[in-house]
């Protein structure tokens, strides 16, 4: 349901479902996550909430090598 709400850009439903402690990093069959859908729709509010409150980018950071200069 969370993925569908983000796919449809239903901000009210997204916020409601996020409060229910549903995994915000789960991907759909095509590999799209709520963060990707929110970005696709240009929904800055939802993107910020996913990044700051739910650390939704964390699964994508595991493959990044940090280089110290």
ABEGO torsion letter per residue (X at the ends): XAAAAAAAGBAAAAAAAAAAGBBAABBBAAGBBAAAAAAAAGBAAAAAAAAAAAGAAAAAAAABBBBBX
